[in-house]
Amino acid sequence: MGCSIEVCHNNPVLFLNVYMPTDSYDNIDLFTELLGKCYSFINDHGGSRCCILGDLNADPNFNNDANRVLGKELEYFCSQTNLIQSSLKLLPQDTFTFVSHVHDSVSWLDHIISSEDFHNCLDNSNIRVIFDLSTDDHMPCSFILNCRVGFNSSNAEARSRPPGPCWSRANGAHFNNYSNRVNDLLSNIVLPHSAIVCSDVHCKSESHFSSLNGYYNQVINCLKTATAECIPVQSYNNSDFKVVPGWNEFLKDKYEASVEAFKIWCYNGRPGFGFLWEAKRRASAQFKLALKT
């Protein structure tokens, strides 16, 4: 996912959020292909004030492990494109962003890769991994970007998320109306018979391509129309967040205990056995069980 934020007039900052394949020899080609697409996208948008961030599944601390290869590929990619591994430069060497309770291991899989001008805008003292928000799987990272921000309040509504269908509020009557409306709309579509029955697996007929594309767009428009007419609408704003029912009553204490046990485990060298290790596992398991029930 890409997001371009214009912090001042004609001076956008580009963020590319990525989720890369897992670290193995089988995924090298796909990994390098995706990095190439990211770099091409960056160049198409000016090549400056940009960053690639997210789960790259590339641990720089395993560069000498024959079974962990994507860290080397990421390092080579940055050297060839003049991009900077900002998180690697600004965070401690023993940083980790992923905890696997299955393998009792930690890894540094989440990174910030940036252009030189973006890297120079990072606040060195405020880039960190937030252990308070997770004790399992990936840890969120945060950073502060020092740049002048121009905000036009008159455009705030235009930047907010537009209203959309809320399927969770739809009931049986809504679904029945939706189904009937879809059937009515689809019945008005003329099937591209010659393109559908074409048996040439290497067909290059432009008329067939055009007919199938048009047919596809008509079907999609039918579904959109039926959704807009029959499914309840929900408005969104930037303060929307997911509410977990019963959090304060049933989950808050267990979550805080899990975070505290995790911190103590980290501060004592992340042992792979013993009392602290067992306390961390038990607290995490109790929180996950409470969250599921």
N, C-alpha and C positions, 0 to 999 in steps of 0.2 A: 504494500500500500504506500502511495506517495502523497505527501501533503506539502504544499507550498504556502508559506505564511509571509505576507508582505508586512514587514515591521515598519517600514517607512516607504515613502513614494518611490516606486520603481526599484525597490531594493529587497527582493524576496529572499527568504531563507527556505531551503528545500530539505525536507525530512523524508527519508525512505525507510519505512518500517519493514523488516524482512523476517522470515522464518525459513531457515535453511535446512537441507536434508541432514540426516544424522552422519556422524563422523565414521566413514569407512571407505575403503578403496573403491567399492562399487559406486560410490556417489561422487567421486572426484569430477567426472565430466559434467554432471548436472550442477555441482557446486560452482565450478568455474564458468559454466554457461550463465548461471543466474547472476554471478558477480559481473560478468560482461554486460548483461542486460542492465544492471544497475548503473554501471559506468556510462553506458550509452544513453540512458535516461538522464543522467546528470549532465552530460555534454549537451543534450538537446535542450536543457533548461539553463544553459549559460555556463555551467562548470564551476561556479563559485558559490560560497556560502551554502554549503550542502553537507549532509551527513547521511550515512547508512547506519541504522541502529536496530537492535533487536536480537533475536536468538539466532546467532550464526553457527552454532554447534561446532565451533572451532576453538579448542583450548590451547593457548600459547604455551602452557606449561607442560604439554605432552609432545613437544616437537622432536624429542628423542625416542618416542615410542613408535615402533614400526606399525602398530595397529591404529594410531591416531594421526591422520594425514592432513586434515583440513586446516589445522593451525598453520602448517607450513605453506599451504596454498594461499591462505589469507595474507600471510606475511609477504609472499611473493607478489600477490596482486597489488598490495599497497605500494610496494617498491617500484612496480612498473607504472603505476598510475599517479604517483606523487600524492596519494592520500595518506592520512596519518591515523594510526591506531591510537586515538586519543585516550580511550579508557586504559589501554596498556601503559601509556606514558604517564598518566596522571594518578593512577591508583596503585596501591602497594603490590609487590610481586606475588604475595600469597592471597590475593583477592580470589573469591569464588562467588558465582552467581547461581549455582545449581547444586542441590543436595539430593542424592539418591539414597533413600533408606533401604532400597532393595539390595544395592551393592555396598552400602556403608561407605560412600565416597562423595567427594565434592569436586566440581569442575567449574572452570571459567568459560562459559559458553555465550554470554551476552556481552555485546561490545558496542562501542561508538566509533565509527570510522568516519573521518571528516576531511574536508578540504583544509588547506592551510589557513585561509581566512576565517573559516568556522572554528577551527581549533584555537586560533588566537582570541576568539571571543568567549571561550569557555572560562568560567571562574574556577581556577585551580583548587580553591579551598572548599568548593561546594559541589564536587562530583563524588558520589558515594553510592554504595549498595545499601538498600534499606532493609535491614534484617527484621525490623519490627512488624513488617506487613506480611511475612511469609516464613514458615519454618520447614517447608517441603517444596520440592520441585524448584521452579525458578524464583529468584529474588528480584524485585524491581530495582532499577537503577534510576538515579535522578541527577540532574545537573542544572546549573544556571548559566544562561547565555547572556553575556553583557553586550547589549546593543540598544540603541535608541528605538523606542516603540512609539509609532504614531497610531493612535486609536481614534476612529471616527464613530462616535456613538450612534449616529444616524444610520450606519450600516450594520448595526448589531443584529437587527432582526433578519437581515438578508443572510448573515453568516450562520444563523442558528439552524438546527436540523428541522426540515419541513415536516408537517404532520404526515403520518403514515398509518397503514392498517394495523389494528391491534388484534391479532388472531386469538390471543388468550382471553379476550373479552367476548368473543363470538360464542353464541349458543347454538342449539340444534336448529332453531328457526333461521338464524343467520346462514348456517351451512346449507340448509335446504334451499333458501332463496339464491344463495351463491351458485349451487349446483344447477338449479333450473335456469338461471340467467346465463351461465356458461354454455349450457346446451343450446339455448336460444341463439346466442351469438355465434357459436361454432357452426350452427346449421346454415348460416348465411354465407359461409366461406365456400368458394368453389375450389375443389381439389385439383392440384396440378397433375392430372392423371398420367400424362406422358412421362413426366419427370419421376413420379413415384414408381412406375412399373419398369423404368429403364433398367436393363439387366447388365449394362456395361459398367464393370467395376472401375474402369479407367475413363469414365465418361468426362469429356471436357466441353460439353455443349453449354455455351453461354446462356441459352434460353432455359435449360434445365436448372442451372445455378440460380438464375434470376427468379425462376418460378418457385424454387424451394426456399430461397431467402424471403421472397414475398409471402409465401405461405407461413413460414415461421413467424414473421413479424405480425401477421394477422392473428395468429393464435395467441401470441404474447399480448397483443392489444385487447383481445377478448378477455383474457384473464385479468388484465389491469382494470378494464372497464367494470367487469363483474365485481372485482374486489372493492373498487371505489364506491359502487352502488349498494353493496350488500353487507360489507364488513365494517364494524365500528372503527372510528378513527381516533388516534391518540396523538396529542400534541407533545412536543419535546422541547426542552430547553437545556442550556449548558450545565444546569445544576442537577439534572436527572441522575439518579444512582440506584443501584439494585438494593432493595430492602430485604433483609433476611428476617422473616417473622420469628419472634422469640429470641432474638440475638442477646439482648440485655439480660433476659431471664434465664436462658439455658446455655448460651454459648460464650458469653463475654469472659467469664472466669476461666473457662477451659482454654480459650484462645490466649489469654494473657499468661496462663501457666505454661502453655506450649512455647510461647515466645521467650519467656524467661528461662526455661530449661534449655532452649536452643542457644540463647546468648551465653549461658554458663558453659555449655559444651564447647562453643566456639572459643571463648576466652581461655579455656584450659587445654587448648591444642587440638581439639576435635578428636578425642580418643575413639578407637574403633571397638572398644569393649569396656566393661567396668560400670560402676555406679552411674556416672554422669551420662554415659552413652545410653544406658538402659532407661534412665530418667527422661532423657530427650525422646526416645522412641515411645515410651509409655504415654507421655504428655501429648505427643503428636497424634498417636492412635486414638486417645480419648477425645480429642477435639474433632478429629475426622468422623468418628462414630456419632458424636453428638450432632455434627453438621448434617450428616446423612439422615438421621432420624428426626 
